[in-house]
Amino acid sequence: DALRALIRDHGAGGGLGAALTRRLGTELGGLPGATVAQLQALLEAGWLSRGSDGSLKAVRSIDQLRVDPLPLPNSERTATNLRLSALSRDERRVVEAVAILAMPTSSSVIAQTAQVPKVEPVSERLVRSGWVLVRDEGLQQLVELASAREGQAVREALGPAAVALHAAAAAALKERYGQKSSAISALVAHHPEHAGRPAEARPLLLHAAQASSRRGETADA
């Protein structure tokens, strides 16, 4: 396998090499340049270290390398920032809101989070430019970013402005869904936590935990 050989040639063998091959093959499509840039980003961020013999060692756990968001190469951040700079004000607001929400979300929730009254025509333009994916589910339209890595780059580019967007996302989700399910409660709680409002997150997390416990008791019965 060409990707496995490339990663091995850069010093990652054994279980580490296998984990990186699976992860980067999925995320980067096996592209050699992108793979080398990602390995360098992992080194620079301290996720990997290089031994005296040139081999790569995992500093983070293999499980983290398999599932956690990886540190992005600077070239990837730069490319995303250039794409953001080409957007109109409303397009950029929608992209940033969808990145913060980080899941397929209804146009009404996105409109409230982004403070853009008519999201549908904006979403259509963003579909054409490769930013988002849109699908109809029942009577509502769900929107999500086309690339999880680009979403990560957008969130990083927001910096301190992400706090206000998380607060807006929490308010929009609570208004739309309330506490209809433990899954929704857990998702809503994520946003006040990131907005620096842990007191708002606690009852939501408690609701999610209680509902999960009740499901477990029902299953045991």
C-alpha positions, 0 to 999 in steps of 0.5 A: 500500500503506497500510503502505508509505505509513505508513512513508514518511510517518514518513520512511523511503523508498527501500530502507530503506522497502521493507525495513521494510515487508516486515519489519514487515508480516510481524511486526506484521501491518501494524498502524499503532500497532504499526508506529509504536511499532516505528519509535520503538524503532528510533530510540531504540535507535540502529538508525535516525537522523533527518536534518535534513530529517526523513528516517530513515536506517539506522544498522545495515545493511539486512541487519540490519534484515531479519533480526536481532531488532529492539529491542522497544518498551517497550509490548510489553515491558510487555504481555509482563511483565503476561502473565507475571505472570498465570501460575502458577509452573510455567507461567512456568517452562515459558514461560521455558524454551521462550523460552531454547530458542528452537526446537520442543523435546520435552517431556522437554527442556523438563521438564529445563530448566524443572525441571517434571516434567509439562510436557504438562498445563502446555503444554495450558494455555499453548496455551489462553492463546496462549503456545505451539504444540504439535505431535506429531512421531512419538512426541514432543510438540514445543513452541514459543512462538507469538510470536518477539517475545514470546519475545524479550521473555521472554528480556529479562525474565529478565536474569541468570537467563537464564544458569542457564537456558542452562546447564540447556538445554545439559545437557538437550540434550546428554543428549537428543541427544549429538552426533548431528548437526552441527546439534544440536551447533551448537544445543547450543553456543549455550547454554553460550556464553550461560551463560558456559562457552565451554570447553564450547561449543568441542568442540561447535562443532568437531564441527559445523564438521568435520561441515559440512566433511565434507558439503562434501567429499562434495558436491564429490565 
